[in-house]
Amino acid sequence: MEKEKRYYMCKAKPVDVEGVECGYQLGATRNGKEYARVVLEILDGPRKGEAIVWDGWLTTQGAIDKTLDGLRLLGYDKSKGNIVDGQTQALTKVVSVVTEMDGGQEKVAWINDPAGRYKVGKDQRIAGAAAERLLARINGTPVAATTSFDDDDDSQLNF
């Protein structure tokens, strides 16, 4: 059975920790599993203004990578401090969040770039000979096999 998914636009909500405003906090469960916790404010829909918590796990290299990706999307900048020292960074970017119900509790499953679904992946871009063939089809004209466009010059695509 597939878990029910919900989608929200969110931003990190700063948390006051002993008088210091933090974008995220580092913690550990009773079993010693480390995580980075971010409180997210829901920006849209009927739950606008409500908070939901994301715990990014720091237990395996794969989990660490996923957590760092989520923090970067939220605005974490490693050049301003490592993950321990950077807790006071303001996380100001808006993200797209996917939640799932887990044991009757809503949990953040993914943090995504809100513009990501609108970008054409590098492996999906049309360039070179493929762009030449597309242009010929659009213009209804044949293209010589030896003609070549500069992959970085979109000015040659006149339609």
CNS distance restraints for C-alpha pairs under 8 A (distance, minus, plus):
assign (resid   3 and name CA) (resid 100 and name CA) 6.01 0.50 0.50
assign (resid   3 and name CA) (resid 101 and name CA) 6.20 0.50 0.50
assign (resid   3 and name CA) (resid 102 and name CA) 7.66 0.50 0.50
assign (resid   4 and name CA) (resid 100 and name CA) 5.58 0.50 0.50
assign (resid   4 and name CA) (resid 101 and name CA) 5.87 0.50 0.50
assign (resid   5 and name CA) (resid  98 and name CA) 6.53 0.50 0.50
assign (resid   5 and name CA) (resid  99 and name CA) 5.47 0.50 0.50
assign (resid   5 and name CA) (resid 100 and name CA) 4.68 0.50 0.50
assign (resid   5 and name CA) (resid 101 and name CA) 7.04 0.50 0.50
assign (resid   6 and name CA) (resid  98 and name CA) 5.68 0.50 0.50
assign (resid   6 and name CA) (resid  99 and name CA) 5.13 0.50 0.50
assign (resid   6 and name CA) (resid 100 and name CA) 6.51 0.50 0.50
assign (resid   7 and name CA) (resid  96 and name CA) 7.07 0.50 0.50
assign (resid   7 and name CA) (resid  97 and name CA) 5.67 0.50 0.50
assign (resid   7 and name CA) (resid  98 and name CA) 4.72 0.50 0.50
assign (resid   7 and name CA) (resid  99 and name CA) 6.41 0.50 0.50
assign (resid   8 and name CA) (resid  42 and name CA) 6.36 0.50 0.50
assign (resid   8 and name CA) (resid  43 and name CA) 7.26 0.50 0.50
assign (resid   8 and name CA) (resid  44 and name CA) 6.61 0.50 0.50
assign (resid   8 and name CA) (resid  45 and name CA) 7.75 0.50 0.50
assign (resid   8 and name CA) (resid  96 and name CA) 5.81 0.50 0.50
assign (resid   8 and name CA) (resid  97 and name CA) 5.18 0.50 0.50
assign (resid   8 and name CA) (resid  98 and name CA) 6.65 0.50 0.50
assign (resid   9 and name CA) (resid  42 and name CA) 6.06 0.50 0.50
assign (resid   9 and name CA) (resid  43 and name CA) 5.49 0.50 0.50
assign (resid   9 and name CA) (resid  44 and name CA) 6.18 0.50 0.50
assign (resid   9 and name CA) (resid  94 and name CA) 6.73 0.50 0.50
assign (resid   9 and name CA) (resid  95 and name CA) 5.73 0.50 0.50
assign (resid   9 and name CA) (resid  96 and name CA) 4.65 0.50 0.50
assign (resid   9 and name CA) (resid  97 and name CA) 6.10 0.50 0.50
assign (resid   9 and name CA) (resid 114 and name CA) 7.75 0.50 0.50
assign (resid  10 and name CA) (resid  40 and name CA) 5.90 0.50 0.50
assign (resid  10 and name CA) (resid  41 and name CA) 5.33 0.50 0.50
assign (resid  10 and name CA) (resid  42 and name CA) 4.62 0.50 0.50
assign (resid  10 and name CA) (resid  43 and name CA) 5.28 0.50 0.50
assign (resid  10 and name CA) (resid  44 and name CA) 7.88 0.50 0.50
assign (resid  10 and name CA) (resid  94 and name CA) 5.58 0.50 0.50
assign (resid  10 and name CA) (resid  95 and name CA) 5.42 0.50 0.50
assign (resid  10 and name CA) (resid  96 and name CA) 6.28 0.50 0.50
assign (resid  10 and name CA) (resid  97 and name CA) 6.68 0.50 0.50
assign (resid  11 and name CA) (resid  40 and name CA) 5.43 0.50 0.50
assign (resid  11 and name CA) (resid  41 and name CA) 5.46 0.50 0.50
assign (resid  11 and name CA) (resid  42 and name CA) 7.01 0.50 0.50
assign (resid  11 and name CA) (resid  43 and name CA) 7.34 0.50 0.50
assign (resid  11 and name CA) (resid  74 and name CA) 7.09 0.50 0.50
assign (resid  11 and name CA) (resid  91 and name CA) 7.61 0.50 0.50
assign (resid  11 and name CA) (resid  92 and name CA) 6.56 0.50 0.50
assign (resid  11 and name CA) (resid  93 and name CA) 6.15 0.50 0.50
assign (resid  11 and name CA) (resid  94 and name CA) 4.71 0.50 0.50
assign (resid  11 and name CA) (resid  95 and name CA) 6.22 0.50 0.50
assign (resid  12 and name CA) (resid  23 and name CA) 6.72 0.50 0.50
assign (resid  12 and name CA) (resid  38 and name CA) 6.46 0.50 0.50
assign (resid  12 and name CA) (resid  39 and name CA) 5.74 0.50 0.50
assign (resid  12 and name CA) (resid  40 and name CA) 4.42 0.50 0.50
assign (resid  12 and name CA) (resid  41 and name CA) 6.06 0.50 0.50
assign (resid  12 and name CA) (resid  74 and name CA) 6.99 0.50 0.50
assign (resid  12 and name CA) (resid  91 and name CA) 5.78 0.50 0.50
assign (resid  12 and name CA) (resid  92 and name CA) 6.57 0.50 0.50
assign (resid  12 and name CA) (resid  93 and name CA) 7.69 0.50 0.50
assign (resid  12 and name CA) (resid  94 and name CA) 7.83 0.50 0.50
assign (resid  13 and name CA) (resid  23 and name CA) 6.96 0.50 0.50
assign (resid  13 and name CA) (resid  38 and name CA) 7.58 0.50 0.50
assign (resid  13 and name CA) (resid  39 and name CA) 5.45 0.50 0.50
assign (resid  13 and name CA) (resid  40 and name CA) 5.45 0.50 0.50
assign (resid  13 and name CA) (resid  41 and name CA) 5.82 0.50 0.50
assign (resid  13 and name CA) (resid  91 and name CA) 7.97 0.50 0.50
assign (resid  14 and name CA) (resid  21 and name CA) 6.03 0.50 0.50
assign (resid  14 and name CA) (resid  22 and name CA) 5.47 0.50 0.50
assign (resid  14 and name CA) (resid  23 and name CA) 4.91 0.50 0.50
assign (resid  14 and name CA) (resid  24 and name CA) 7.34 0.50 0.50
assign (resid  14 and name CA) (resid  39 and name CA) 7.29 0.50 0.50
assign (resid  14 and name CA) (resid  90 and name CA) 7.14 0.50 0.50
assign (resid  14 and name CA) (resid  91 and name CA) 7.82 0.50 0.50
assign (resid  15 and name CA) (resid  21 and name CA) 5.57 0.50 0.50
assign (resid  15 and name CA) (resid  22 and name CA) 5.20 0.50 0.50
assign (resid  15 and name CA) (resid  23 and name CA) 6.46 0.50 0.50
assign (resid  15 and name CA) (resid  24 and name CA) 7.23 0.50 0.50
assign (resid  15 and name CA) (resid  39 and name CA) 7.48 0.50 0.50
assign (resid  16 and name CA) (resid  20 and name CA) 5.45 0.50 0.50
assign (resid  16 and name CA) (resid  21 and name CA) 4.55 0.50 0.50
assign (resid  16 and name CA) (resid  22 and name CA) 6.18 0.50 0.50
assign (resid  17 and name CA) (resid  21 and name CA) 6.21 0.50 0.50
assign (resid  17 and name CA) (resid  22 and name CA) 6.71 0.50 0.50
assign (resid  20 and name CA) (resid  88 and name CA) 7.34 0.50 0.50
assign (resid  21 and name CA) (resid  88 and name CA) 6.11 0.50 0.50
assign (resid  22 and name CA) (resid  87 and name CA) 5.50 0.50 0.50
assign (resid  22 and name CA) (resid  88 and name CA) 4.18 0.50 0.50
assign (resid  22 and name CA) (resid  89 and name CA) 6.42 0.50 0.50
assign (resid  22 and name CA) (resid  90 and name CA) 6.84 0.50 0.50
assign (resid  23 and name CA) (resid  38 and name CA) 6.83 0.50 0.50
assign (resid  23 and name CA) (resid  87 and name CA) 5.87 0.50 0.50
assign (resid  23 and name CA) (resid  88 and name CA) 5.69 0.50 0.50
assign (resid  23 and name CA) (resid  89 and name CA) 5.55 0.50 0.50
assign (resid  23 and name CA) (resid  90 and name CA) 4.97 0.50 0.50
assign (resid  23 and name CA) (resid  91 and name CA) 5.36 0.50 0.50
assign (resid  24 and name CA) (resid  36 and name CA) 6.43 0.50 0.50
assign (resid  24 and name CA) (resid  37 and name CA) 5.48 0.50 0.50
assign (resid  24 and name CA) (resid  38 and name CA) 4.74 0.50 0.50
assign (resid  24 and name CA) (resid  39 and name CA) 7.36 0.50 0.50
assign (resid  24 and name CA) (resid  87 and name CA) 5.40 0.50 0.50
assign (resid  24 and name CA) (resid  88 and name CA) 7.31 0.50 0.50
assign (resid  25 and name CA) (resid  36 and name CA) 5.56 0.50 0.50
assign (resid  25 and name CA) (resid  37 and name CA) 5.18 0.50 0.50
assign (resid  25 and name CA) (resid  38 and name CA) 6.77 0.50 0.50
assign (resid  25 and name CA) (resid  87 and name CA) 6.06 0.50 0.50
assign (resid  26 and name CA) (resid  34 and name CA) 7.22 0.50 0.50
assign (resid  26 and name CA) (resid  35 and name CA) 5.78 0.50 0.50
assign (resid  26 and name CA) (resid  36 and name CA) 4.50 0.50 0.50
assign (resid  26 and name CA) (resid  37 and name CA) 6.23 0.50 0.50
assign (resid  26 and name CA) (resid  84 and name CA) 7.39 0.50 0.50
assign (resid  26 and name CA) (resid  87 and name CA) 7.73 0.50 0.50
assign (resid  27 and name CA) (resid  34 and name CA) 5.63 0.50 0.50
assign (resid  27 and name CA) (resid  35 and name CA) 5.42 0.50 0.50
assign (resid  27 and name CA) (resid  36 and name CA) 6.34 0.50 0.50
assign (resid  27 and name CA) (resid  37 and name CA) 7.30 0.50 0.50
assign (resid  28 and name CA) (resid  32 and name CA) 5.32 0.50 0.50
assign (resid  28 and name CA) (resid  33 and name CA) 5.10 0.50 0.50
assign (resid  28 and name CA) (resid  34 and name CA) 4.13 0.50 0.50
assign (resid  28 and name CA) (resid  35 and name CA) 5.91 0.50 0.50
assign (resid  29 and name CA) (resid  33 and name CA) 5.22 0.50 0.50
assign (resid  29 and name CA) (resid  34 and name CA) 6.61 0.50 0.50
assign (resid  33 and name CA) (resid  57 and name CA) 7.62 0.50 0.50
assign (resid  33 and name CA) (resid  58 and name CA) 7.30 0.50 0.50
assign (resid  33 and name CA) (resid  59 and name CA) 6.04 0.50 0.50
assign (resid  34 and name CA) (resid  57 and name CA) 6.23 0.50 0.50
assign (resid  34 and name CA) (resid  58 and name CA) 5.23 0.50 0.50
assign (resid  34 and name CA) (resid  59 and name CA) 6.11 0.50 0.50
assign (resid  35 and name CA) (resid  55 and name CA) 5.93 0.50 0.50
assign (resid  35 and name CA) (resid  56 and name CA) 5.34 0.50 0.50
assign (resid  35 and name CA) (resid  57 and name CA) 4.31 0.50 0.50
assign (resid  35 and name CA) (resid  58 and name CA) 5.04 0.50 0.50
assign (resid  35 and name CA) (resid  59 and name CA) 7.54 0.50 0.50
assign (resid  36 and name CA) (resid  55 and name CA) 5.62 0.50 0.50
assign (resid  36 and name CA) (resid  56 and name CA) 5.03 0.50 0.50
assign (resid  36 and name CA) (resid  57 and name CA) 6.45 0.50 0.50
assign (resid  36 and name CA) (resid  58 and name CA) 7.24 0.50 0.50
assign (resid  36 and name CA) (resid  67 and name CA) 7.57 0.50 0.50
assign (resid  37 and name CA) (resid  53 and name CA) 6.92 0.50 0.50
assign (resid  37 and name CA) (resid  54 and name CA) 5.71 0.50 0.50
assign (resid  37 and name CA) (resid  55 and name CA) 4.48 0.50 0.50
assign (resid  37 and name CA) (resid  56 and name CA) 6.27 0.50 0.50
assign (resid  38 and name CA) (resid  53 and name CA) 5.87 0.50 0.50
assign (resid  38 and name CA) (resid  54 and name CA) 5.26 0.50 0.50
assign (resid  38 and name CA) (resid  55 and name CA) 6.50 0.50 0.50
assign (resid  39 and name CA) (resid  51 and name CA) 6.45 0.50 0.50
assign (resid  39 and name CA) (resid  52 and name CA) 5.96 0.50 0.50
assign (resid  39 and name CA) (resid  53 and name CA) 4.60 0.50 0.50
assign (resid  39 and name CA) (resid  54 and name CA) 6.37 0.50 0.50
assign (resid  40 and name CA) (resid  51 and name CA) 5.42 0.50 0.50
assign (resid  40 and name CA) (resid  52 and name CA) 5.23 0.50 0.50
assign (resid  40 and name CA) (resid  53 and name CA) 5.89 0.50 0.50
assign (resid  40 and name CA) (resid  54 and name CA) 7.13 0.50 0.50
assign (resid  41 and name CA) (resid  48 and name CA) 7.70 0.50 0.50
assign (resid  41 and name CA) (resid  49 and name CA) 5.87 0.50 0.50
assign (resid  41 and name CA) (resid  50 and name CA) 5.77 0.50 0.50
assign (resid  41 and name CA) (resid  51 and name CA) 4.54 0.50 0.50
assign (resid  41 and name CA) (resid  52 and name CA) 6.50 0.50 0.50
assign (resid  42 and name CA) (resid  47 and name CA) 6.54 0.50 0.50
assign (resid  42 and name CA) (resid  48 and name CA) 5.06 0.50 0.50
assign (resid  42 and name CA) (resid  49 and name CA) 5.39 0.50 0.50
assign (resid  42 and name CA) (resid  50 and name CA) 5.55 0.50 0.50
assign (resid  42 and name CA) (resid  51 and name CA) 6.08 0.50 0.50
assign (resid  42 and name CA) (resid  52 and name CA) 7.36 0.50 0.50
assign (resid  43 and name CA) (resid  47 and name CA) 7.94 0.50 0.50
assign (resid  43 and name CA) (resid  48 and name CA) 4.95 0.50 0.50
assign (resid  43 and name CA) (resid  49 and name CA) 6.11 0.50 0.50
assign (resid  44 and name CA) (resid  48 and name CA) 4.74 0.50 0.50
assign (resid  44 and name CA) (resid  49 and name CA) 7.85 0.50 0.50
assign (resid  52 and name CA) (resid 107 and name CA) 7.88 0.50 0.50
assign (resid  52 and name CA) (resid 108 and name CA) 7.80 0.50 0.50
assign (resid  53 and name CA) (resid 107 and name CA) 7.48 0.50 0.50
assign (resid  53 and name CA) (resid 108 and name CA) 7.20 0.50 0.50
assign (resid  54 and name CA) (resid 107 and name CA) 7.16 0.50 0.50
assign (resid  54 and name CA) (resid 108 and name CA) 5.50 0.50 0.50
assign (resid  55 and name CA) (resid 108 and name CA) 7.83 0.50 0.50
assign (resid  56 and name CA) (resid  63 and name CA) 7.49 0.50 0.50
assign (resid  56 and name CA) (resid  64 and name CA) 7.72 0.50 0.50
assign (resid  56 and name CA) (resid  66 and name CA) 7.59 0.50 0.50
assign (resid  56 and name CA) (resid  67 and name CA) 4.75 0.50 0.50
assign (resid  56 and name CA) (resid  70 and name CA) 7.81 0.50 0.50
assign (resid  57 and name CA) (resid  63 and name CA) 5.58 0.50 0.50
assign (resid  57 and name CA) (resid  64 and name CA) 6.36 0.50 0.50
assign (resid  57 and name CA) (resid  67 and name CA) 6.29 0.50 0.50
assign (resid  58 and name CA) (resid  63 and name CA) 5.66 0.50 0.50
assign (resid  58 and name CA) (resid  64 and name CA) 4.62 0.50 0.50
assign (resid  58 and name CA) (resid  67 and name CA) 7.09 0.50 0.50
assign (resid  59 and name CA) (resid  63 and name CA) 6.19 0.50 0.50
assign (resid  59 and name CA) (resid  64 and name CA) 6.72 0.50 0.50
assign (resid  60 and name CA) (resid  64 and name CA) 6.05 0.50 0.50
assign (resid  61 and name CA) (resid  65 and name CA) 6.10 0.50 0.50
assign (resid  62 and name CA) (resid  66 and name CA) 6.28 0.50 0.50
assign (resid  63 and name CA) (resid  67 and name CA) 6.07 0.50 0.50
assign (resid  64 and name CA) (resid  68 and name CA) 6.06 0.50 0.50
assign (resid  65 and name CA) (resid  69 and name CA) 6.11 0.50 0.50
assign (resid  66 and name CA) (resid  70 and name CA) 6.28 0.50 0.50
assign (resid  67 and name CA) (resid  71 and name CA) 6.18 0.50 0.50
assign (resid  68 and name CA) (resid  72 and name CA) 6.01 0.50 0.50
assign (resid  69 and name CA) (resid  73 and name CA) 6.24 0.50 0.50
assign (resid  70 and name CA) (resid  74 and name CA) 6.35 0.50 0.50
assign (resid  70 and name CA) (resid 110 and name CA) 7.99 0.50 0.50
assign (resid  70 and name CA) (resid 111 and name CA) 5.57 0.50 0.50
assign (resid  70 and name CA) (resid 112 and name CA) 7.24 0.50 0.50
assign (resid  71 and name CA) (resid  75 and name CA) 6.33 0.50 0.50
assign (resid  71 and name CA) (resid  76 and name CA) 5.23 0.50 0.50
assign (resid  71 and name CA) (resid  91 and name CA) 7.85 0.50 0.50
assign (resid  72 and name CA) (resid  76 and name CA) 4.53 0.50 0.50
assign (resid  72 and name CA) (resid  77 and name CA) 6.46 0.50 0.50
assign (resid  73 and name CA) (resid  93 and name CA) 6.83 0.50 0.50
assign (resid  73 and name CA) (resid  95 and name CA) 6.80 0.50 0.50
assign (resid  73 and name CA) (resid 111 and name CA) 7.69 0.50 0.50
assign (resid  73 and name CA) (resid 112 and name CA) 7.15 0.50 0.50
assign (resid  73 and name CA) (resid 113 and name CA) 6.30 0.50 0.50
assign (resid  74 and name CA) (resid  91 and name CA) 5.27 0.50 0.50
assign (resid  74 and name CA) (resid  92 and name CA) 6.24 0.50 0.50
assign (resid  74 and name CA) (resid  93 and name CA) 4.78 0.50 0.50
assign (resid  74 and name CA) (resid  94 and name CA) 6.52 0.50 0.50
assign (resid  74 and name CA) (resid  95 and name CA) 6.49 0.50 0.50
assign (resid  75 and name CA) (resid  90 and name CA) 7.38 0.50 0.50
assign (resid  75 and name CA) (resid  91 and name CA) 4.69 0.50 0.50
assign (resid  75 and name CA) (resid  92 and name CA) 5.74 0.50 0.50
assign (resid  75 and name CA) (resid  93 and name CA) 5.43 0.50 0.50
assign (resid  76 and name CA) (resid  86 and name CA) 7.64 0.50 0.50
assign (resid  76 and name CA) (resid  89 and name CA) 6.74 0.50 0.50
assign (resid  76 and name CA) (resid  90 and name CA) 7.61 0.50 0.50
assign (resid  76 and name CA) (resid  91 and name CA) 6.01 0.50 0.50
assign (resid  77 and name CA) (resid  81 and name CA) 7.19 0.50 0.50
assign (resid  77 and name CA) (resid  86 and name CA) 7.91 0.50 0.50
assign (resid  77 and name CA) (resid  89 and name CA) 7.98 0.50 0.50
assign (resid  78 and name CA) (resid  82 and name CA) 5.36 0.50 0.50
assign (resid  78 and name CA) (resid  83 and name CA) 7.13 0.50 0.50
assign (resid  78 and name CA) (resid  86 and name CA) 7.38 0.50 0.50
assign (resid  80 and name CA) (resid  86 and name CA) 6.60 0.50 0.50
assign (resid  80 and name CA) (resid  89 and name CA) 7.83 0.50 0.50
assign (resid  81 and name CA) (resid  85 and name CA) 5.18 0.50 0.50
assign (resid  81 and name CA) (resid  86 and name CA) 4.46 0.50 0.50
assign (resid  82 and name CA) (resid  86 and name CA) 5.36 0.50 0.50
assign (resid  83 and name CA) (resid  87 and name CA) 6.58 0.50 0.50
assign (resid  94 and name CA) (resid 114 and name CA) 7.41 0.50 0.50
assign (resid  95 and name CA) (resid 111 and name CA) 6.50 0.50 0.50
assign (resid  95 and name CA) (resid 112 and name CA) 5.85 0.50 0.50
assign (resid  95 and name CA) (resid 113 and name CA) 5.51 0.50 0.50
assign (resid  95 and name CA) (resid 114 and name CA) 5.38 0.50 0.50
assign (resid  96 and name CA) (resid 111 and name CA) 5.93 0.50 0.50
assign (resid  96 and name CA) (resid 112 and name CA) 5.01 0.50 0.50
assign (resid  96 and name CA) (resid 113 and name CA) 6.05 0.50 0.50
assign (resid  96 and name CA) (resid 114 and name CA) 4.92 0.50 0.50
assign (resid  97 and name CA) (resid 108 and name CA) 6.85 0.50 0.50
assign (resid  97 and name CA) (resid 109 and name CA) 7.62 0.50 0.50
assign (resid  97 and name CA) (resid 110 and name CA) 5.79 0.50 0.50
assign (resid  97 and name CA) (resid 111 and name CA) 4.73 0.50 0.50
assign (resid  97 and name CA) (resid 112 and name CA) 6.16 0.50 0.50
assign (resid  98 and name CA) (resid 108 and name CA) 6.01 0.50 0.50
assign (resid  98 and name CA) (resid 109 and name CA) 5.63 0.50 0.50
assign (resid  98 and name CA) (resid 110 and name CA) 5.12 0.50 0.50
assign (resid  98 and name CA) (resid 111 and name CA) 6.56 0.50 0.50
assign (resid  99 and name CA) (resid 106 and name CA) 6.29 0.50 0.50
assign (resid  99 and name CA) (resid 107 and name CA) 5.32 0.50 0.50
assign (resid  99 and name CA) (resid 108 and name CA) 4.28 0.50 0.50
assign (resid  99 and name CA) (resid 109 and name CA) 5.07 0.50 0.50
assign (resid  99 and name CA) (resid 110 and name CA) 6.95 0.50 0.50
assign (resid 100 and name CA) (resid 106 and name CA) 5.61 0.50 0.50
assign (resid 100 and name CA) (resid 107 and name CA) 5.50 0.50 0.50
assign (resid 100 and name CA) (resid 108 and name CA) 6.48 0.50 0.50
assign (resid 100 and name CA) (resid 109 and name CA) 6.16 0.50 0.50
assign (resid 101 and name CA) (resid 105 and name CA) 5.35 0.50 0.50
assign (resid 101 and name CA) (resid 106 and name CA) 4.44 0.50 0.50
assign (resid 101 and name CA) (resid 107 and name CA) 6.21 0.50 0.50
assign (resid 102 and name CA) (resid 106 and name CA) 6.13 0.50 0.50
assign (resid 102 and name CA) (resid 107 and name CA) 6.66 0.50 0.50
assign (resid 112 and name CA) (resid 116 and name CA) 7.30 0.50 0.50
assign (resid 115 and name CA) (resid 119 and name CA) 6.75 0.50 0.50
assign (resid 120 and name CA) (resid 124 and name CA) 6.11 0.50 0.50
assign (resid 120 and name CA) (resid 125 and name CA) 6.30 0.50 0.50
assign (resid 121 and name CA) (resid 125 and name CA) 6.46 0.50 0.50
assign (resid 126 and name CA) (resid 130 and name CA) 5.86 0.50 0.50
assign (resid 126 and name CA) (resid 131 and name CA) 5.40 0.50 0.50
assign (resid 127 and name CA) (resid 131 and name CA) 4.69 0.50 0.50
assign (resid 127 and name CA) (resid 132 and name CA) 7.67 0.50 0.50
assign (resid 127 and name CA) (resid 151 and name CA) 5.30 0.50 0.50
assign (resid 128 and name CA) (resid 132 and name CA) 6.35 0.50 0.50
assign (resid 128 and name CA) (resid 148 and name CA) 6.53 0.50 0.50
assign (resid 128 and name CA) (resid 149 and name CA) 5.60 0.50 0.50
assign (resid 128 and name CA) (resid 150 and name CA) 6.58 0.50 0.50
assign (resid 128 and name CA) (resid 151 and name CA) 5.17 0.50 0.50
assign (resid 129 and name CA) (resid 133 and name CA) 6.22 0.50 0.50
assign (resid 129 and name CA) (resid 148 and name CA) 6.43 0.50 0.50
assign (resid 129 and name CA) (resid 149 and name CA) 7.25 0.50 0.50
assign (resid 130 and name CA) (resid 134 and name CA) 6.20 0.50 0.50
assign (resid 131 and name CA) (resid 135 and name CA) 6.09 0.50 0.50
assign (resid 131 and name CA) (resid 149 and name CA) 7.94 0.50 0.50
assign (resid 131 and name CA) (resid 157 and name CA) 7.96 0.50 0.50
assign (resid 132 and name CA) (resid 136 and name CA) 6.27 0.50 0.50
assign (resid 132 and name CA) (resid 143 and name CA) 7.16 0.50 0.50
assign (resid 132 and name CA) (resid 148 and name CA) 7.18 0.50 0.50
assign (resid 132 and name CA) (resid 149 and name CA) 6.88 0.50 0.50
assign (resid 133 and name CA) (resid 137 and name CA) 6.28 0.50 0.50
assign (resid 133 and name CA) (resid 143 and name CA) 6.90 0.50 0.50
assign (resid 134 and name CA) (resid 138 and name CA) 6.18 0.50 0.50
assign (resid 135 and name CA) (resid 139 and name CA) 6.03 0.50 0.50
assign (resid 135 and name CA) (resid 157 and name CA) 6.60 0.50 0.50
assign (resid 135 and name CA) (resid 158 and name CA) 7.91 0.50 0.50
assign (resid 135 and name CA) (resid 159 and name CA) 7.62 0.50 0.50
assign (resid 136 and name CA) (resid 140 and name CA) 5.58 0.50 0.50
assign (resid 136 and name CA) (resid 141 and name CA) 4.94 0.50 0.50
assign (resid 136 and name CA) (resid 142 and name CA) 5.66 0.50 0.50
assign (resid 136 and name CA) (resid 143 and name CA) 5.97 0.50 0.50
assign (resid 137 and name CA) (resid 141 and name CA) 6.60 0.50 0.50
assign (resid 137 and name CA) (resid 142 and name CA) 7.75 0.50 0.50
assign (resid 138 and name CA) (resid 159 and name CA) 7.46 0.50 0.50
assign (resid 139 and name CA) (resid 159 and name CA) 7.40 0.50 0.50
assign (resid 143 and name CA) (resid 147 and name CA) 7.06 0.50 0.50
assign (resid 149 and name CA) (resid 153 and name CA) 7.52 0.50 0.50
assign (resid 149 and name CA) (resid 156 and name CA) 7.18 0.50 0.50
